[in-house]
Amino acid sequence: MDENGGSFVAVRRISQGIDRSSIYHSSSAEIVTGSTAWIGKGFSCVCAQRRDSDVRLSFDLTPFQEECLQRLQSRIEVTYDSTNVEHQEALRSLWRAAYPGVELRGLISDQWKDMGWQGKDPSTDFRGGGFISLENLLFFAKNFPKSFQDLLRKQEGDRAMWEYPFAIAGVNITFMLIQMLDLQVAKPRSMVGALFSKLLTDNERAFDLLYCIAFKLMDQQWLAMHASYMDFNLVMKSTCRQLERELLLDDIQRFEDLPSYRLLARS
């Protein structure tokens, strides 16, 4: 634990492939724990700090925009509940999507470490992102399975010896987007948040779609920066700034217009 109460899990790359018949008994990765401020109770906003003059800004929304925003905010407020049957099934669905054909031995199992959770119980890692962070991962797996698998298995680019853990990075991305888009306040206080609220009316799964774009963009930034686990916060800041720049482009009418959307692949 660090002074902020946070910790990290780094994954050491040893081999590219995963043998499904022995996925939990192979030496394909080493899990190393340590301390930093980018996971767990040490969550902090990694986006560029706003100027003092920005704090007082408020953007008016139409009644329909407010309604859509409130529905999303209701999702954000839901914490992960390990006793909730719906939440349990969502976690099982994530496993099936990540490792089709591989039997999950339990919701508490060392198997989860292969996905990049800190320990054998993923529910302890949802503190920063809530249930929506699980929904985001599941949406990604179902709608862009190739990109999801590429990131899960680190199949693209010249990878670092010490890689970011996939699942924990996903929770961080959910939290980053919530902060970047001002989703914890009644009305957006930034132009980016206001633009997102407008796009949200055209696609109620807009947050989930932006999550997929952000995850793929983060990995691209990771590779471009030749990053290792100690660079994770820098990579997240770079990702946040790039997303903000793209959302502010003049010709963005839907999330599919974002330049980074082209990074995603369904199959």
C-alpha positions in Angstrom: 0.0 0.0 0.0 1.2 3.5 -0.8 0.6 6.7 1.1 -2.7 7.1 -0.8 -3.8 3.6 0.1 -3.4 2.3 -3.5 -1.6 -0.7 -4.9 -0.8 -2.2 -8.3 -0.5 -5.5 -10.0 2.1 -5.7 -12.8 2.1 -8.6 -15.3 5.4 -9.8 -16.6 5.3 -11.1 -20.2 6.9 -14.5 -20.7 5.1 -16.0 -23.7 2.6 -14.7 -26.2 0.2 -17.7 -26.5 -2.1 -19.2 -23.9 -2.6 -22.9 -23.8 -6.3 -23.3 -22.9 -5.8 -26.8 -21.7 -3.4 -25.6 -19.0 -4.2 -22.0 -18.7 -4.0 -21.9 -15.0 -0.9 -24.0 -14.6 1.4 -22.5 -17.2 4.1 -20.0 -16.7 2.8 -17.6 -19.3 2.8 -14.7 -16.8 4.1 -13.6 -13.4 1.9 -11.5 -11.2 3.8 -8.9 -9.1 2.2 -6.7 -6.6 3.6 -3.4 -5.4 2.5 0.2 -4.6 1.3 3.2 -6.6 -1.8 5.4 -6.8 -3.6 4.0 -9.9 -5.7 1.3 -8.5 -8.1 0.5 -5.6 -8.5 3.2 -2.9 -5.8 5.2 -4.5 -7.9 6.1 -7.5 -7.3 9.7 -8.6 -8.4 11.6 -11.7 -5.7 11.3 -14.3 -7.2 13.8 -16.7 -5.6 17.2 -17.2 -6.4 19.5 -14.3 -9.0 22.1 -15.1 -8.2 25.8 -14.7 -9.8 27.5 -11.7 -11.9 29.6 -14.2 -13.5 26.3 -15.5 -14.9 25.2 -12.2 -17.9 27.6 -12.2 -18.9 26.7 -15.8 -22.3 25.0 -16.2 -24.0 24.0 -19.5 -27.8 23.9 -19.8 -29.3 20.7 -21.1 -32.6 19.9 -22.8 -35.1 17.9 -20.7 -34.4 14.8 -22.9 -30.6 15.3 -22.4 -31.1 15.5 -18.7 -33.2 12.4 -18.7 -30.6 10.4 -20.6 -27.8 11.8 -18.4 -29.7 10.8 -15.2 -30.2 7.3 -16.5 -26.5 7.0 -17.0 -25.7 8.5 -13.6 -28.1 5.9 -12.0 -26.0 3.2 -13.6 -22.8 4.8 -12.2 -24.2 4.8 -8.7 -24.7 1.0 -8.6 -21.9 -0.6 -6.6 -20.9 -4.2 -7.4 -22.6 -6.5 -5.0 -21.1 -10.0 -4.8 -24.4 -11.3 -3.3 -26.5 -10.0 -6.2 -27.4 -12.8 -8.6 -27.5 -10.5 -11.6 -24.0 -9.2 -10.8 -22.7 -12.8 -10.3 -24.1 -13.8 -13.7 -22.5 -10.7 -15.4 -19.1 -11.8 -14.0 -19.6 -15.3 -15.3 -20.6 -13.9 -18.7 -17.4 -11.9 -18.8 -15.4 -15.1 -18.1 -17.2 -16.9 -20.9 -16.6 -14.1 -23.3 -12.9 -13.8 -22.4 -12.2 -17.6 -22.4 -14.8 -19.4 -24.4 -14.8 -23.1 -23.7 -12.7 -22.8 -20.5 -14.6 -23.8 -17.4 -14.7 -21.3 -14.5 -14.2 -23.1 -11.2 -15.8 -20.3 -9.1 -16.4 -16.6 -8.7 -13.6 -16.7 -6.3 -10.7 -18.5 -8.0 -7.0 -18.0 -8.9 -8.2 -18.2 -12.5 -9.2 -14.6 -12.4 -5.6 -13.5 -12.1 -5.1 -14.5 -15.7 -7.5 -11.8 -16.8 -5.6 -9.2 -14.8 -7.5 -8.9 -11.5 -5.4 -8.3 -8.4 -6.4 -11.5 -6.6 -8.8 -14.5 -6.7 -11.9 -12.3 -6.0 -12.6 -9.7 -8.7 -15.4 -8.1 -6.7 -12.7 -6.4 -4.5 -11.4 -4.5 -7.5 -14.7 -2.8 -8.5 -14.4 -0.2 -5.8 -13.3 2.6 -8.1 -15.6 1.8 -11.1 -18.7 0.1 -9.6 -20.9 -2.3 -11.5 -20.8 -0.2 -14.6 -17.1 -1.1 -15.0 -18.1 -4.7 -15.3 -20.8 -3.8 -17.7 -18.2 -1.9 -19.8 -15.9 -4.9 -20.0 -18.8 -7.1 -21.0 -20.0 -4.7 -23.6 -16.5 -4.5 -25.1 -16.2 -8.3 -25.1 -19.6 -8.8 -26.9 -19.5 -5.9 -29.4 -15.8 -5.8 -30.3 -14.6 -9.3 -29.6 -11.4 -9.1 -31.7 -10.2 -5.9 -30.1 -11.1 -7.3 -26.7 -9.1 -10.5 -27.2 -6.2 -8.6 -28.7 -5.9 -6.4 -25.6 -6.6 -9.3 -23.2 -3.8 -11.4 -24.7 -1.6 -8.4 -25.6 -1.4 -9.7 -29.2 -0.5 -6.4 -30.9 2.7 -4.4 -31.0 6.1 -4.7 -29.3 5.0 -5.4 -25.7 6.8 -4.4 -22.6 8.4 -6.9 -20.2 6.1 -5.6 -17.5 2.6 -5.1 -18.9 -0.5 -3.4 -17.5 -3.1 -5.9 -16.1 -6.0 -6.0 -18.5 -9.0 -6.1 -16.1 -7.6 -3.5 -13.6 -6.8 -1.2 -16.5 -10.4 -1.6 -17.6 -11.7 -0.4 -14.2 -9.3 2.5 -14.3 -10.7 3.5 -17.8 -14.3 3.5 -16.4 -13.2 5.8 -13.6 -11.2 8.1 -15.9 -14.2 8.6 -18.2 -16.6 9.3 -15.3 -14.2 12.1 -14.1 -13.4 13.4 -17.6 -17.1 13.8 -18.5 -18.2 15.3 -15.2 -20.8 12.5 -14.7 -20.9 12.8 -11.0 -22.5 16.3 -11.1 -26.0 17.2 -12.1 -24.9 19.3 -15.1 -21.6 19.1 -17.1 -19.0 21.8 -16.2 -16.9 21.4 -19.3 -17.4 21.6 -23.0 -16.4 17.9 -23.3 -19.1 16.9 -20.8 -21.7 19.0 -22.6 -20.8 17.5 -26.0 -21.0 14.0 -24.5 -24.5 14.7 -23.1 -25.6 15.7 -26.6 -24.2 12.5 -28.1 -25.8 10.5 -25.4 -29.3 11.3 -26.6 -28.5 9.5 -29.9 -27.1 6.4 -28.3 -27.9 5.4 -24.8 -24.9 3.0 -24.8 -22.7 5.9 -25.7 -20.7 5.6 -22.5 -20.0 1.9 -23.2 -18.9 2.7 -26.7 -16.6 5.5 -25.6 -15.2 3.1 -23.1 -14.2 0.7 -25.9 -12.6 3.5 -27.9 -10.7 4.7 -24.8 -9.4 1.2 -24.0 -8.1 0.6 -27.5 -6.7 4.2 -27.6 -5.0 3.6 -24.2 -3.2 0.5 -25.6 -2.1 2.4 -28.7 -0.7 5.2 -26.5 1.0 2.5 -24.3 2.8 1.1 -27.3 3.7 4.4 -28.8 5.2 5.5 -25.6 7.1 2.2 -25.1 5.5 2.2 -21.6 6.0 -0.1 -18.7 3.8 -0.4 -15.6 5.4 2.6 -13.8 4.2 4.7 -16.8 0.6 3.8 -16.5 -0.6 7.2 -15.1 1.2 9.0 -17.9 -0.4 6.8 -20.5 -3.8 7.4 -19.0 -3.3 11.2 -19.0 -2.2 11.0 -22.6 -5.3 9.0 -23.5 -7.6 11.4 -21.7 -6.2 14.4 -23.5 -6.5 12.7 -26.9 -10.1 11.8 -26.2 -10.9 15.3 -25.2 -9.3 16.7 -28.4 -11.3 14.3 -30.5 -14.6 15.0 -28.9 -14.0 18.7 -29.5 -13.5 18.3 -33.3 -16.0 20.3 -35.3 -17.4 17.4 -37.4 -18.2 14.9 -34.6 -21.9 14.0 -34.8 -21.7 10.5 -33.3 -19.0 8.4 -31.6 -18.3 6.5 -34.8 -16.9 9.8 -36.2 -14.1 9.9 -33.6 -10.8 9.2 -35.3 -9.9 6.6 -32.6 -13.1 4.6 -33.4 -11.3 3.2 -36.4 -9.0 1.4 -34.0 -11.8 -1.0 -33.0 -12.4 -4.3 -34.7 -15.4 -6.6 -34.3 -13.9 -9.7 -35.9 
